[in-house]
C-alpha cells in the first residue's frame, strides 16, 4: 500500500513537471476568440503579456500551470475593445473642463459654467474652457450668443465648444485676445455676425483663431487628466484607442507618460494635417512601441452636420441656399495625399457630407488607381450619395464609422437632409458590403465612450430609451458578429494591427475583458446594462469592478 502511495505521488510530481508554467490562466469561461472561424473556447493561458493558448478547460488546465488561476464562473471573455475613431487626448482634457453635455438650454450652459468657476476657484484672467453643448437638444435650436458670457465673465476669456468640436462660442475677452473682428474671412471657417456685430459663434477653422492661443497644459495636469481618462476607458472595456488628429508635441507627451508607466492605455495616433507633422514624420517615418503606434495622418474635408458645416451636393433641406463648405481646397488634399501615398503612412480623412465624401473618394481613387492594401480610410462616411458607395469597394477604401452618431442624429438628420437623401446616411450595411469589413468607433467625447452603446446602435439602431420601436433605418443594421468584429479584429485591421491584437490567438497581446453578461446572446434591451468585470492589457489586470 505504501508503494502505491509513492507511485501516485511520483506521477503527480511528474505530471506537474510536464506542465508549462505561465503567468495567468483563466478558465470556466465563454471565450470569444474572434479568430477567423469565430471559435469559442473555455479557457486561455497568458505568459509574457501574450496569449499562449486558448482551448477547453481540460486542455488548458492539463497543459499549463500558474500561480494565478482565475475561475471566470461561466462569464464571457472578449478581445479588448478597440475604438477605431476617438479623441483620447481631448477627452482627457475635457474631464478637467466644464462639462456641457446633456444641457437642455443655453441658460443651463451658463449655470454649469458659473458652478464650475465657483467649484474650481477660477481666478480673474484665467481661461474658462468647456465642451458639449448641442443646440439641437434645446427648445430653441438656434445658435447661442455671447452677451451673457460678456456680462458674467468680463475678465476671463471663455471658449465653449459644441459637442462635435466643429462650432464654438467665445466671449468678447477671448475674441479680443485672438484679434477676431466682424467681417473676418477664414478659409474653411465662419465668424458669425448679426447686424454687423460678433455673436461669439465660430465655425470650424475659425475656432483655431482662439484655440491656438490657449496655454498648453503641463505634464502634471496631463498625468491627472490621462489617469482619469484611461480609468474610465478601462472600466468600459477599451484597451486600444485610435486618437484622431494629434500634433507632434502631443504624441511626445503621450509617449513619455507611457514609457514612465503612468499611461497604460494603448493608442494609435493619427497625426493632424499640419506642416509641423508632415515635415517631421514624412522624414522620420512611422513610430511604434508596444503601446503607441504613429502610422497615419488625419485630414479634414468638411465640418459637422449638426452645425451645418458638412459639405453637401445640394443645399440643406432646412437652410435653402446653404450647402456647407470644404475646409480646404482640392489642390491641397491632392498634394498631401500624394505625399502620404509615397510614404509608409495611412491617409484617413474626415468626411461627413455627400459632397465632401465624393471629393475625397475621387481623390483617393485617382491616387490609389485600383484595389490595394493601403487601407486608406474615410472617417465617418456619414452621408453618401447612392452613386458613390461603389468607390469604397473599387479602391479598397475603408469606412471608419461611429454607430452612435446615427442614434444621436436621427431626431433631426432628416430635417437637414430631406427624406430622400437621408437614405444614404449612416448606411453601415451598405458600407460593410463594399469590402466585407468596417471599423467601428465612438468619436468620444463627441459621443459617450461606451463600446456597448456602439454595439447597441450598430445592431439595434435605437437610443437608450429604445426609440424608435422598429429601429432607425434598420435595413442598415449590422449583425452581432459583425458589430463585435468591428470593435475588435476589424478595428485592429483598420490600423494594420490585426497580427498583434483584436482577437485572442496564440502570440497576440493578452488584451481582453470579462463581462457580467454575454453580449452575443442577451436580450437586446439588456445590452446597455452590461458591466465589465475585469479588463486586462498585456496580461495585466488594469480594471476590476468593485
FIKEDO-689006 format. One record per residue: residue in three letters; x, y, z of N, C-alpha, C in turn. Coordinates in steps of 0.02 Angstrom, whole numbers, plus 50000, padded with zeros to 5 digits. Layout:
REM FIKEDO-689006
AlaXYZXYZXYZ
...
END
This chain:
REM FIKEDO-689006
Unk500424994050000500005000050000500445006350000
Unk500985006050041501435011850043501735013149974
Unk501915007649939502195008349872501705011649824
Unk501065010049831500555013049788500525020549798
Unk500535022849861500515029949876501125033549847
Unk501705030149851502315033149825502275034049749
Unk502005028749715501915029149643501435034749622
Unk500885035449659500405040749645500725047649653
Unk501125048249708501455054649720501955056249665
Unk502325051149643502815052149590502475054149525
Unk501915050849510501535052549449501295059749452
Unk501065061749511500825068649519501375073649507
Unk501965072049536502535076549528502745077049455
Unk502785071049422502975070849352502475074649308
Unk501815073849326501295077349288501375084849293
Unk501515087249355501605094449364502215096949326
Unk502745092749326503355094749292503275095149217
Unk502785091549190502685091749117502255097549095
Unk501935100849143501515106649126501955112749114
Unk501745116949069502105123149055501875128549103
Unk502355131749136502175137049183502045143549145
Unk501485146649161501285152949129501125158149183
Unk501015164349162500885169749210500155169749234
Unk499695167549191498985168049207498595162749170
Unk498105159849204497625155349172496925157749191
Unk496495158349142495785159849154495385154049124
Unk494955151049165494575145249141493845145949161
Unk493445140949140492735140849153492405147249128
Unk492535148749065492285154849033491995153248965
Unk491655158148936491455157948866491905162848829
Unk492425160248797492945164448767492805165448693
Unk492595171448675492505173148605493185175148577
Unk493495170548541494175171848516494175176948460
Unk493625177448423493565181748364494145180248315
Unk494315173848310494795171848260494445171148193
Unk494785168548142494505168448075493885163948071
Unk493815159148116493225154848117492735156648171
Unk492865162048206492455164448262492355158848313
Unk492895155348329492875149748377492745152248447
Unk492415148048486492275149448556492635144348599
Unk493045146548646493435142148690493155142648761
Unk493475138948806493275138948877493805142048922
Unk494425142148899494975144448941495535147248899
Unk495985150948932496565153748898497145154148947
Unk497755154048920498345154948961498755160648933
Unk499125164048978499485170148961500185169848990
Unk500685171848951501365172448975501715178048938
Unk502105182048975502465187548943502025192648911
Unk501415193248937500945198148911500565195948849
Unk500695189648826500375187348765499995180848776
Unk499515179548731499125173448733499585167548716
Unk499585162548759499965156448745499515151348710
Unk498895150648736498435145748706497725147348728
Unk497245145248687496545145148706496295138048692
Unk495775136048728495515129248717495015127348770
Unk494915120948778494445118448829494745119148898
Unk494325118948949494575119149018495085113549029
Unk494905107549008495325101749018496005102648984
Unk495995104948923496615105648886497075110748918
Unk496805116548936497225121848964497475119849034
Unk497045117249077497245115449145497715109449147
Unk497665105049097498105099249095498795100849067
Unk498845106049029499485107648996499845113649026
Unk499495117649067499805123649094499685124149168
Unk500155127349203500085128649274500295135849288
Unk500015138749340500165145649356500005147149429
Unk500345152149456500175154449524499555158849523
Unk499325160649463498735164949457498235161549411
Unk497755158149441497235154649404496565157649423
Unk496205160149373495565163449384494995159249357
Unk494505157949400493895154549379493385159849359
Unk493235160149295492775165349270492055163949285
Unk491905158049312491235156249334490705157149279
Unk490905155049218490435155049163490345161649128
Unk490715166849149490645173449118490965173549048
Unk490805178749010491045179348942491695183348938
Unk492135181148894492765184548882492785186648808
Unk493005192848796493065195448728493755198548721
Unk494005199148659494605203248650494455210348675
Unk494965213648702494865220548723494575224748667
Unk494085228848683493765232848632494255238248606
Unk494225239348541494645244348509494195249748480
Unk494295255948499493905261448471494285264148411
Unk494005262948352494365264648290494375272048274
Unk493995276048311494005283348299493765286848361
Unk494225290148396494035293948456494545299548466
Unk494495302948522494945308448538495135307848611
Unk495585303248625495775301748695496095307848727
Unk496555311148692496885317048720496375322448737
Unk495925323748689495415328848701494925326848756
Unk494765320448759494315317948812494635318948880
Unk495285317448886495625318348950495595325648972
Unk495725330148926495685337248943494975339348962
Unk494485336548926493785338548939493555336649009
Unk493855331449037493665329349105493875334449157
Unk494335338849138494565344149183494245350849166
Unk493765350849119493445356949096492695356849110
Unk492345361949089491625362349100491265357249056
Unk490885352849087490505347849050489825350649033
Unk489705351648968489065354448946488625349348910
Unk488835342948912488435337848879487765336948915
Unk487255335848874486585334648902486205340848923
Unk486495346748913486135352848931485525353848886
Unk484995356448915484365357148879484215364348859
Unk484675368948874484585375948856485245379648865
Unk485285385548835485865389848844485905392148916
Unk485335393248948485325395249018485665389849062
Unk485535383649047485845378249085486595378149074
Unk486815379649013487535380048999487855385449043
Unk487535391249046487795396749085487855394749159
Unk487355391449185487355389349255487925384349268
Unk488035379849222488585375049231489265378549232
Unk489335383449188489965387249187490065390849254
Unk489535394049279489585397649342489765392949399
Unk489465387149401489605382249454490325379749449
Unk490565378749387491245376549376491735381749402
Unk491625388049386492065393449407492095393849484
Unk491515392849515491485393149588491835387149619
Unk491695381149593491975374949622492735374649613
Unk492975376749555493695376349540494075382549562
Unk493715387449590494025393649613494435396949557
Unk494115397549498494445400649440494595407949455
Unk495205409949439495425416749453495295421349394
Unk495245428049406495175432749351495755431949301
Unk495615432649238496095431849183496225424549165
Unk495985419749206496095412649191495595410349139
Unk495835406249092495405403749039494865399049068
Unk494265399649039493705395049056493545391248992
Unk493655384648994493565380448935493015375348949
Unk492585374348900492065369348909491875366248842
Unk491515360748846491315357248784490685353148797
Unk490275352448744489725347648748489035350348732
Unk488945356948723488275359448709488055357448639
Unk487415356548631487125354748566486445358148560
Unk486425363348519485805367248513485225363148485
Unk485375357548454484845353148428484445349848484
Unk484725349848545484375346948603483965352148641
Unk484005358348619483665363748654482985365148622
Unk482535368148661481895370248634481995375448580
Unk482445380148592482655384948541483285382248509
Unk483245379948446483795376548413484275381248377
Unk484195387748388484655392448357485305392748398
Unk485845395048364486485395748399486425400848455
Unk486785399948510486775404948564487165411148544
Unk487115416348585487505422448575487895423748640
Unk488415427848635488905428548689488725433648743
Unk488165437148736488025442848780488085441148855
Unk487795435548876487805433848947488505431848969
Unk488885428748924489585427148941489975433548953
Unk489855438648911490195445048919490015448348986
Unk489375447749004489135450949065489405447449128
Unk489385440849129489565437149189490315436249197
Unk490685435849140491405434649142491765440249104
Unk491775446249132492075451949095492835451849093
Unk493155447449136493885447249137494165440649111
Unk493775435349116494015428649096493875427349022
Unk494375425148984494225422748916493855416148920
Unk493325415348880492905409348882492855406448812
Unk492925399848807492815396248745492435389848761
Unk491825389448734491395383648746491245380248679
Unk491485374248670491415370748606490775366748603
Unk490505366348543489925362048531490135354748539
Unk489665350248547489795343248559490255340148507
Unk490195342248443490595339148390491265342548380
Unk491385348148416492015351748408492065355948345
Unk491525356048305491535359748241491195366548246
Unk490985368448306490735375148319490895376848391
Unk490945383148406491095385348475490835392348485
Unk490755394248548490565401148563491085403948611
Unk491305410048597491815413448637491535420048662
Unk491775422248720491575428948742492035434148713
Unk491875440448727492245445948696492975446148717
Unk493105444248780493805444248803494225439548761
Unk493955433548749494315428648708494395431048636
Unk493855433848609493875436448540494395441948533
Unk494435446248584494925451748582495635449048584
Unk495745444048627496415441148633496645438148566
Unk496155435348529496315432148465496285437048406
Unk496055443148419496015448148366495465446748316
Unk494935443348337494385441748292493945447948284
Unk493785449548221493385455448205492795453648161
Unk492255457448164491705456348117491955457148045
Unk491745452848002491955453147932492575449147917
Unk492895446147968493485442047955493295436147910
Unk493705434847861493595429047817494135423847832
Unk493925417847843494395412447862494255406447817
Unk494745404047782494665398247738494435392247779
Unk493875389347758493615383447792493295385047859
Unk493105391147869492785392947933492345399047926
Unk491945400347978491495406047978491525409648046
Unk491515416148044491425420248104490715423048100
Unk490275420648143489565422648140489475429848163
Unk489065433548126488895440448145488145441348139
Unk487885446148177487185448048173487145455648174
Unk486895458448120486855465748113487545468948123
Unk488055465648095488725468448097489105467148162
Unk488795463848210489105462748275489275455248283
Unk489835453848316490015446848330489515443648377
Unk489295437648359488855433848404489255429548453
Unk489895428648436490325424248476490385417348447
Unk489955415548400489965408848371490485408448315
Unk490885403248319491415401948270491305394948242
Unk491375394148176491255387748144491915385148115
Unk492065378848129492635375148101493295379048107
Unk493625380548052494305383348056494345389948094
Unk493785393348100493785399748137493935398548211
Unk493775392748236493905391148307494655391348321
Unk495055389548271495785389248280496075395948299
Unk495745401348280495995408048297496055408748373
Unk495605405448409495615405948482495965399948514
Unk495825393948490496105387948522496865387948521
Unk497165390948470497895390848464498235395648513
Unk497865400048546498185404648594498045402548666
Unk497675397148676497555394648743498195391248769
Unk498415392848829499045389948855499035382348855
Unk499595379348837499665372048836499655369248907
Unk499335363548918499345360448985500035357549000
Unk500235357849063500875354949084500825347549099
Unk501385344249109501395337049121501035335049185
Unk501085338749240500695336749300499945336649286
Unk499705341549249498995341849229498825335749186
Unk499255334249138499115328549093499125321949130
Unk499565321049179499575314849217498905313649250
Unk498635318849281497985318249314497435316949263
Unk497445320749209496925320149158496935313249125
Unk497525310949105497585304549071497395298649116
Unk497585299149180497425293749227496665293049234
Unk496325298649242495595298349248495285295849183
Unk495545298049126495265296049062495355288549050
Unk495955285949062496065278849049495685274449099
Unk495605276749160495205272949208494485272149182
Unk494205277549155493535277249128493505272549067
Unk494025272749026494045268448967494115261148985
Unk494565259549032494645252649054494005249949084
Unk493645254049121493015251949151492485250449098
Unk492585253249038492125252148982492345246448937
Unk492925243548952493175237948912493625239848854
Unk493825246148851494265248548798494995247148815
Unk495365244248769496075242948780496525246248728
Unk496245248348672496615252248621496145257548593
Unk496415263448582496025268948555496415272248498
Unk496085273348442496375277148387496225284448401
Unk496745288248417496665295348435496775299548373
Unk496245302848351496235306148286496415313548289
Unk496955315348256497125322448248497585325148301
Unk498185322148308498665324348359499245328048328
Unk499535332548367500145336148348500745332348375
Unk501325333748346501925330148367502055330948442
Unk501985336948469502125337948540501655333948584
Unk501035332848560500565328848599500765321448596
Unk501005319248539501245312348533501835311248580
Unk502285316048583502865315548628502645315048700
Unk502145319148720501885318848788501595311948804
Unk501215309248757500915302648767501455297348774
Unk501955297548729502495292648731502875293048797
Unk503005299048821503365300048884502985296948942
Unk502335298048945501925295449000501845287848995
Unk501805285248934501775277948926502425274648948
Unk502985277448929503625274548946503765274749021
Unk503485279749054503585280349127503115275749165
Unk502635272649130502145268349163501535271949189
Unk501515278549180500945282449202500325281049160
Unk500435280449095499885279349048499935272249020
Unk499425268149034499435261149013498995259948952
Unk498565264448935498125263748877498535263348813
Unk498345258648769498665258248704498335263148656
Unk498745266648617498485271748572498775271048502
Unk498355272148453498575273148384498485280548370
Unk499015283848351498975291148339498905292548265
Unk498355295848247498285298748180498485306048185
Unk498985307948147499265314648151498825319648115
Unk498765325548142498365330748110498725333448049
Unk498335336448006498575339347942498905345947959
Unk499555345647977499915351847993500615351447964
Unk500905357147944501585357147915502095354047962
Unk502035355448028502505352648077502505345048075
Unk501905342148073501845334848072502135331948007
Unk501945334947951502195332347887502955333047881
Unk503225338647902503945339747897504335334547936
Unk504105333047996504475328348039504345321048021
Unk503695319048018503545311948013503645309147943
Unk503545313147891503685310547824504435309447814
Unk504825313047853505555312047851505755306047894
Unk505465305447953505675300348001505305293747994
Unk504695293947967504305287847958503885286148019
Unk503475280748015503055278748071503455277248134
Unk503115277648191503425276448256503015271248294
Unk503345266148323502975260648353503305258348417
Unk502895257548470503095254248531502555249048547
Unk502605245748605502095240948624501415244248637
Unk501415250748652500795254148670500625260048626
Unk501065261948582500945267748539501125266048467
Unk500675267948422500785266748350500615273148313
Unk501115276448286501015282648248501095280748174
Unk500525279748140500575276848073500105280048022
Unk499795285648039499335288547991499235296048001
Unk498945299147949498765306147952498015306847946
Unk497745311647982497025312947977496925319847944
Unk496575319747888496395325947854495665327547870
Unk495465333747859494775335947871494485338747806
Unk493975335347780493665337847718493145343147732
Unk492745342047785492205346747799492055346747874
Unk491515350147893491315350547963490805345347981
Unk490335347248024489835342648050489145344348025
Unk488725339248023488025340248001487635344448051
Unk487765343348115487385346848167487475354348166
Unk488075356548146488205363748142488155366448071
Unk487905362148026487815363747954488475365547921
Unk489015362547946489665363447914489845357847866
Unk489445352547866489555347047819489425349547749
Unk489845347347702489795349747633489345345047593
Unk488785347847568488275343947533488255345547458
Unk488035340647420487965341547348487395346347332
Unk486865346147371486295350547364486185354247430
Unk485845359947428485765363847489485415360047545
Unk485545362247606485215359447665484455360047658
Unk484115354747678483385354747675483085360147720
Unk483425361447777483175366347824483545373047821
Unk483955374047769484275380547758484395381447683
Unk483885383047647483935383947574484495388747555
Unk484855386847502485395391147478486055389947512
Unk486065385647564486685384347600486875377047594
Unk487485375547570487705368647560488305366747602
Unk488505371147650489105369747687489725371147646
Unk490305368647668490925370347632491465365247649
Unk491955364847603492555360947617493025365147661
Unk493415361747703493875365247747494535366947713
Unk494645364147654495235365647615495065365147541
Unk495525366747498495385366047427495645359347401
Unk495375357347344495535350747316496285350047302
Unk496615355447282497325355147268497725353247330
Unk497525356047387497875354547449497805347147466
Unk497195344547463497085337547479497485333047432
Unk497485334747368497835330547319498585330447332
Unk498875336247346499585336647359499775332647422
Unk499385333447474499525329947536499445322347528
Unk498915320247494498795313147485499345309947443
Unk499615313447395500165310747355500785309747398
Unk500905314447444501475313747490501375307547535
Unk500775306747559500635301047602500695294547564
Unk500465294547502500505288447460501225286247450
Unk501675291147446502385289647435502755288347501
Unk502385287347555502675285947620502385279347646
Unk502535277647708502265271547739501655273047782
Unk501385279047777500815281047819500155279647785
Unk499635279247827498945278947804498665285947794
Unk498175286447750497785292547743497085291147771
Unk496865295347817496205294647848495885301547846
Unk495315302147813495025308747802494325309147830
Unk494215314147872493555315847898493125318347841
Unk492565315047828492095317247777491385315647800
Unk490975320747805490285319947830489785320547773
Unk489785326147738489295327347685489415323447622
Unk488895322547582488975318647520489455321847471
Unk489495328547470489965331847426490685330847450
Unk490795331447515491455330247544491675323047531
Unk491225318347542491395311247531491565310047457
Unk491175312947412491315311947341491995314847322
Unk492145320747347492785323947332493365319647354
Unk493345317147416493895313247443493935306347410
Unk493355303247398493355296647366493675297047296
Unk493525302247259493805302947192494555304447195
Unk494765308447244495475309747252495855303347271
Unk495565299547318495865293047337495935288647274
Unk495385288247236495365283747178495905285647127
Unk496005292247116496495294447068497205292747087
Unk497325292147153497995290647177498105283147187
Unk497595279747214497655272547228497605268347164
Unk497245270647114497175267647047496725261447045
Unk496795256847092496405250647090496385247547160
Unk496185241247164496175237847229496875237547258
Unk496925237647325497575238247357497515236347431
Unk498065236647467498045235447539498345241347577
Unk498215247347552498455253447587497985255247645
Unk497375252747642496875253847694496755261247709
Unk496735265247657496535272247666495815272347688
Unk495675276747735495035276747768494645283247757
Unk493995282547759493555288447764493275288347835
Unk493435293347873493185293847942492485296847941
Unk492015293247967491305294847972490895292347912
Unk491105294147851490735291947792489985292647805
Unk489785298447827489115299147858488545299747807
Unk488645303847756488125304647705488435303047637
Unk488195297747605488485295447542487945295547488
Unk488095298747432487635298447376487595291247350
Unk487005289247328486895282347307487375280147252
Unk487625284847213488085283147158488805282347181
Unk488945283747245489645284047267489865278247312
Unk489395274047334489595268447377490115263947342
Unk490055263247277490485258747239491215260547245
Unk491375266847257492075268947261492445265347317
Unk492085264047372492405260747430492675253847409
Unk492265249847377492475243147357492965243147299
Unk492865247547252493285247547192494005249347207
Unk494105253547259494785255747275494995253847346
Unk494655248947375494825246247442494865251747494
Unk494395256347492494365261847540493935259647599
Unk494195260547660493875257747719493455262947755
Unk492815261447768492395265947808492555265047882
Unk492705270447915492805270447988492225274448017
Unk491735270848045491095274048062490945273448137
Unk490485277548160490305277948230489545277048237
Unk489305271048253488595269648252488175274248297
Unk488445276548353488045280848397487905287648365
Unk488275289548314488095295748278487395295048248
Unk487235289148223486585288048192486025289048243
Unk486105286148302485575286448352485565293048390
Unk486105296948385486105303748413485805308748364
Unk485925307748300485725312548249485025311148220
Unk484755305248232484145303148197483545307648209
Unk483555311348264482975315648280482925321648233
Unk483495323848207483495329948165483845329048098
Unk484155323348086484555322348025484125323247962
Unk483505320647964483065321347906482885328647893
Unk482865332747946482745339847937483305343047896
Unk483915340847910484495343547874484515341047801
Unk484355334547793484485331247728483875330247684
Unk483285330047714482685328447675482565320947671
Unk481975319047652481755312047654482125307447608
Unk482365309747551482705305447503483445304647520
Unk483775310147533484495310047545484675306347610
Unk484225306247659484355302947723484465295447713
Unk484215292647658484275285447646485005283347636
Unk485425287947615486125286347605486565288447664
Unk486245290247719486605292347779486625286847831
Unk487185286347867487275281347920487125274347893
Unk487345273047832487155266947796487695261647805
Unk487745259047866488295254547884488265247847849
Unk487675245247836487615238847800487875239747728
Unk487675245147696487905246447627488665247447625
Unk488925250847676489645251947678490025245447692
Unk489765241347736490075234947751490135230647689
Unk489635230747647489605226447588490145228147537
Unk490435234047541490925236047490491585232147495
Unk491825231047557492455227447567492385221547615
Unk491775220347640491635215047687491945216047756
Unk492135222247771492335223847840492295231347849
Unk492215233347911492135240347929492405241347999
Unk492735246948012493005248448078492505252848117
Unk492375251048180491885254548220492215258348278
Unk491945264248292492185268348347491625272348377
Unk491795277148419491295281248453491355288648436
Unk491975290948422492125298148414492085301748481
Unk492165298048537492135301548602492685306748606
Unk492575312548639491995314248681491395317048644
Unk491395316848578490785318948542490205314548563
Unk490325307948569489835303248595490115300248660
Unk489715296148693489925292648754490465287648736
Unk490905286148785491465281548772491245274248769
Unk490635272548789490435265648797490415261648732
Unk490815256248727490775251848669490105248048666
Unk489785247348723489135243848723488605248048688
Unk488675254648692488225259048655488375258648580
Unk489015257948563489195256748493488865250448467
Unk488925245048505488645238548485487895238948478
Unk487565242148527486835242748527486595246848468
Unk486935252448455486735256848399486845253348332
Unk487375249348327487525245948264487025240448250
Unk486825236748301486405230748293485665232348298
Unk485485236548346484775237848361484535244448330
Unk484995249248321484845255748290484305259548329
Unk484355259348396483895263048439484295266948491
Unk483955271848523484285275548577484185271748643
Unk484435274748697484405271348762483695270348787
Unk483225274148761482515273248779482165268548730
Unk482565265048689482325260048641481865263148588
Unk482035269348568481675272848515482135273148453
Unk481835272648393481135271148377480985263648384
Unk480345261948391480165254948404480455249948354
Unk480485251648290480735247048239481465248348220
Unk481785253048254482475254748239482525259948184
Unk483055264048186483165269348137483475266348074
Unk483105266548019483355263747956483675256947968
Unk483275252447997483515246048022483825241747966
Unk483675243247904483965239347849484725240147847
Unk484995245147881485715246147882486035243947947
Unk485675239747986485955237048048486485231748032
Unk486945230648078487435225348074487215219448117
Unk487475213548103487345207848146487785208448209
Unk487625204448260488035204648321488755202648307
Unk488845197648265489525195448250489905200948213
Unk489575204148165489905209648128490075215448174
Unk489625217048220489755222548266490345220948311
Unk490375214748338490935212848381491585213048342
Unk491585210648281492195210948240492395218248227
Unk491895222448214492035229548201492355233148259
Unk492245230448320492515233448381493155229948404
Unk493365224748368493955220948389494425219848330
Unk494345214248295494825212448243494805217148183
Unk494215219548164494185224148107494455231048127
Unk494335233048189494615239448212495375238948214
Unk495645233248234496365232248233496625232348162
Unk496265229048117496465228848046496465235948016
Unk496015240048040495985246948015496605250948028
Unk497035248548075497665251848090498265247348078
Unk498165242048038498695237148023498955233648086
Unk498515232548135498735229348197498405222548209
Unk498095219748157497725213448166498175207448181
Unk498825207948170499275202448185499495202548258
Unk499335207848294499555208348364498985209148414
Unk498385210848391497825211848437497165211048398
Unk496605211648434495955211348401495625204548404
Unk496015199348421495745192648431496175189248484
Unk495895183948513496255180248566496555174048534
Unk497165174848508497515169448474498235169248497
Unk498535163448491499225162348512499685167748482
Unk500095170748526500585175648504500345182848504
Unk499685183948511499435190748513499435193348585
Unk499425199848592499415202948658498785200648696
Unk498875199448760498325197148802497925203048826
Unk497575206248779497105211748793496415208648791
Unk496085208148848495415205048849495015207648907
Unk494365206648903493905208848955493445203048975
Unk493205203349036492705198649061492085202649080
Unk491505200749054490885204449067490395200249108
Unk489905203649138489415200049179488855196949138
Unk488805198849074488265196449031488555195148961
Unk488285190048928488515188348862488175192748810
Unk488555197348781488275202148734488005198748671
Unk488265192848656488065189348595487405185648601
Unk487175184548662486565180548671486045183648717
Unk486205189448746485715192548790485165195948750
Unk484615197448783484075201248751484345208148732
Unk484175210648673484435217248652484315222748703
Unk483765222448739483615227648788484095227548847
Unk484485222148854484955221548910485675223548890
Unk485795224948827486475226448805486765232448842
Unk486375237648851486635243748883486715242948959
Unk486485237348986486565235949058487195231949074
Unk487525229549022488115225349032488675229149068
Unk488995225749115489555228649152490185224649140
Unk490735228149133491385224849129491605223049199
Unk491795216749209492035214349274492785215349281
Unk493155213649228493875214249228494115216449159
Unk494655220349159494995222149097495735220749104
Unk496015217249054496735215549054497065218748993
Unk497655221549004498075224148950498755220848956
Unk498985217548903499615213848905499635209048964
Unk499065205948978499025201149032498995204149101
Unk499025210649107498995214049172498285216449185
Unk498035214949244497365217249263497395224749276
Unk497045228649234497055235949241496395238549268
Unk495895234249271495245236349299494895230349330
Unk494615231349389494185226449422493585229949452
Unk493005227749432492405230949457492315229549532
Unk492175234749569492085234049641491405230949657
END
